[in-house]
Amino acid sequence: MNKITTSLIALLALFLFTAGHCERVPDPEIPDDTEDCEAAGAKLLELGCEEATLPDGTTFQAYCEDVQEKGHAVNPSCLKTISSCEEIDTKCDQ
């Protein structure tokens, strides 16, 4: 066999070996309290917390829904119950 044929066979063998060993990345688990994002955003606005609106103008509700849909918990079920902005870090810190 010439070098090209040997290289192609080695490349094919490598491909077949690695293709059989790839694992599918599981879909992110969506937190089950996404429906509380609206109430949490309203609470942050009511209390005048700086987290109510992101620097780019995005509302907390929009941020919360987007991040939670990607599988990252924001904990809106806790945030909707706070009575001061300080409780964001003390009561609802995950």
Helices and strands as residue ranges (DSSP letters): H 3-19, G 34-36, H 37-47, G 50-52, H 60-69, H 76-79, H 87-90
